Amino acid sequence: MSDYPQVLFRNRKPDRIATLAEYRQSGGYEALADAVRNRNPKAIQEELLAAQLLGRGGAGFPSGKKLMTVADDAPFPRYIVCNADEMEPGTFKDRVLIHADPHQLLEGMALAGYAISASVGVIFIRPEYESAARILEREIGLAMGAGCLGKRIFGSGFSFDIVVHRSAGRYICGEGTAQLNALQARRPNPKLPPPYATEKGLWNQPTVQQNVETLCCMPHVIRNGAAWFKALALTPTGAGTKIYGVSGKVRRPGCYELPMGVPLREIIEVHAGGMIDGLRFKTCLPGGASTRFMTEAHLDLAMDFESLKAKGHRLGTGAVMVFDEQTCLVGATLNLIEFFARESCGWCTPCREGLPYVRDLLWRIENGLGEPWFVGALQQMSKHLWHSYCALAPGAASPLESLLTDFPEEVEDHIRHKRCRFSSSAG
Ligand code: SF4
C-alpha cells in the first residue's frame, strides 16, 4: 500500500468485503445521517460543486453541476442511476471498489438521491459482475435493516430504495442514453440530447447518472468538506484521489488509489513495480481503450483531467494499459478495434461500416498483406469515425490516430517487409 491517504480504499481488505459494521466504524453513513437531518439538498449540491468532483467514468463532468441541472420544480419521481457497466478493455476499478466496500457506493447513491430529492436508485451492472451484483443486493438488505436505506432514513423524512439491474451485456449499454433505453427494455441505441436525462431520463423523469467511483467519493466530500477533498490532489487542477487501474507488462498490476495529479512515471515505476522481466517501457494508454498512446516523453505528466487535456490526452477512466518494446502496436490497436467493431450498436454508418473496414485493413497489415495506400485509407477513416452519433466510434479512433501519428514507422515497417517483426514466427 502507498503512503498516500487511502480514502476510497480505506476499508479494503486483501481477502474479503468490508462489513456494514466496519464501514460504520470508519465513519460510514455519518455523511448521510448528517445530510438528511441537518442539511438541505442544495447544500449537498454546492459542497460537491465546490469540491470539484469530476465524473470518474471518463467524461470528467462536474458531478455537482450535473445534480444542479435537475430543476427545483422538476416533476417527481426522480432517479439516480449508477453506471456499473464497466466493459472497456483494461478497466476494472469499479468492480474492485464494489468488492472492497459496497456500502460506500450505497451511501453515495443515497446522498446523490437526497441532493435531487430522488426516492429510487438503480445500479446498472454488467452481467459478468454477478458476484458484485449479489454482494450489493445482500448489503442493500442489511443497510435497510439498519435504517441506513429504505423508508425514513435515520428517522428523517427522506426515503431511498436501491435496486440492482443486470445488463443484457453490450458495451454500448454503458453509454448514458443507451443505458436508459436498456433499463426501459428498449433496444440500447444512443439518443442525441436534448432532452437531457436530468430533464427527461428514465421513464421520462429527471434522472442523474453517475459512475461507481464518482458516487463512492460523495460520502467523503460531504463528511470532510470540499476544501479537504481538493487538498488531496497533488495539482491545483485536480481534486481528490483517483483509482488508477494498471494492467499489462508491469510487476504488480492492480488498482492503486493515489492523489489526482500523480505523475504517470510514479504510477508505473513505483506503485505498479515497474516493468517485468527487464522489459523496456514502450508506451501506454493512460485512460482505457479509447485514449491515445503516451510515450516515454509523457512519463512525467501529471495524471489529472486538465493536465492531460492540455497535452492532447485524456484521463478517461484512469485505466493505465502498459505495453513493452516487444509488443506490436499494430496488433494491439487491431485488438482494440476488433472490440469496438464487435460492440458497435449499428445505428450510424461511420461506426457500423467504418470500424470493420479499419479492422480489415489493420488485420492485413499485421499479417503481411498491407499495401502503402492503406495508411492514407486509415487516416481518412479515422476522420470519418468522428462523424458518428455517439462517442464509441470517436473513442475507437483515438488509439488508431495515435498509432498513425505517434508510431508511423511501426506501420510502415509491417507494410515494407510484409511481416510483423514482433511476431514469434517472424524470421
Ligand atoms: S457510434 Fe457506433 S455505437 Fe454509437 S450510435 Fe453510432 S453505431 Fe451506435
Residues whose N, C-alpha, C, O or C-beta is under 5 A from the ligand:
A	BS01	SF4	P190 E343 S344 C345 G346 W347 C348 C351 R352 S388 Y389 C390 A391 L392 A393
